[in-house]
């Protein structure tokens, strides 16, 4: 179907669609009640429409993949087949972890299985390419960050490192990853944590997921100064964000290595117990693996930060700072930190607040790019 | 088809098969002439049967994939589907490089497309696992190399490095590679160079192919002292082998980077000209790429050497040395060199004879493992 033939759902056509789809209508109420559904379009993402539909006996979320980028329009075509990968990933994730992903009631598609090429290509472009070149899609807080965006495009060392991350992203089929694991893909209440939106799912490098999450936390951190007012200096919240960064990595590290230990005599073939046959050697390979993964994580996290400041799609944390000058100051600090992290990532060994984050004195292993951050 | 139902071809059944297959019989002669074909089984590989069939008007090579490893027997089952990957790779290679791969006249199979999992798994086992653990399939020149084989199994640093190479082999879909690119897969005359046997073909790391070839040249080099006699001290030949090692890498480097330059404004997306937009930066990314590829090449080459000395499948270069003690001496020198190369590969920057190879004074960047080699 070409994008000409494609119709975005509206309230009327959505009700018709639900009536014709028992897997959905049965969740909402009797047939007689379906004319009084409450419908709210809540999609604030860059790609899709998302409707919350509430009926007398329950509610469903309906997500429609458009054949183009929602935030750009029909001039940037985009396969609707991404919904297939999203549904397939959700089902696989639900098999492994049923409590933390939404249940798929219904999926509507016509397609054969293929590699998730187009969504990977989108990531390649918007994360690893566009921010480092002149692109009609790039935007930033102008004119304040004009020089900063230009500096990104002219930083040879940065571009060298980004080339390596890009090839790792394209080539390294390390695990089934989410592919767009920013904080907005995690929905939490006190009792429930749900991971959503895996339409970018593919076999890629693990650090891309973990890094995206940490990168978004750092963005949130750097945006806080722009939200300070007389009632709230946000210092406590900033500390909490940094603690969450450290806890996220440390808990991931702890759980991952615990699973490794638990399954070390299992059917996995990467580290055969007959080869890695002493506790000391097992410790060594685990350390090396986690160390490499940590550096991947920092690199990808930093790349995701950069692209949210000078690339096509930004984050609400900064966007909601009304004063452009103030916003630019926050973004600049985030950008400088990300550039440092991307270039110097191999020097970091642990994600402690003192080592990693700005506003902690003398923590950086490199003296060059980091000075401007230490004193912010 | 289970291996019970499977019949290895013999001369009689082969003639029947050819008669029933016009794509083959038409190459050999008239139907009336097909009872006087000359048939020779020439497969000296580890996996398959290979027949050269000659008739009045021409000849064909027929290769039969057995449902098990030829060199081990039915106790090591092996998918016949490998022939599918071989035929598919040959056709793709012939499309790109018609002068240097054999033409596929006919391919006989029933299967659907799938990942070349089983052959990759075989490589994982025989190259990256078995040599580093006790395995019923391993063999070596015993008792001479008993201690050496044990030392390989107890070398933690070596096993740490092998784990990384193994994960790179499994995860890094860098290019369509041959997968078993030893010197026996290259057939040469003065006028013709043919690359054969791509049944291990998959999307993997380039260094695995280049390294396999260099590793086999090094094995040939180290075997020469075992073949010395009064008439030939083999010194000239040894020098030629080393020169060929250096020329192979240097020529590969030269051609690869020339193609890079030639296509730098082409449709490839790895190094967009809009990002890598100065000659200096283009030079930098190329250098970094080639440097990483060089280290991959040395690592994989070394791993392939080790497995040919203490793993399941050996090379004729050593096997043909009748005197076991003399053979063991040659193999030990090769093994020690390979261990050094695998562990110290990141210290090498260029493949010059002085830097790389034994018998050149003071060429090694590391003083530890290499001393015993310098004076051989």
Interface residues (C-beta under 8 A of the other chain):
Chain A: X121 X124 X129 X132 X133 X134 X135 X153 X156 X159 X160 X162 X163 X164 X166 X167 X170 X171 X172 X173 X174 X269 X270 X271 X272 X274 X275 X276 X277 X278 X280 X281 X284 X285 X288 X289
Chain B: X121 X124 X129 X132 X133 X134 X135 X153 X156 X159 X160 X162 X163 X164 X166 X167 X170 X171 X172 X173 X174 X269 X270 X271 X272 X274 X275 X276 X277 X278 X280 X281 X284 X285 X288 X289
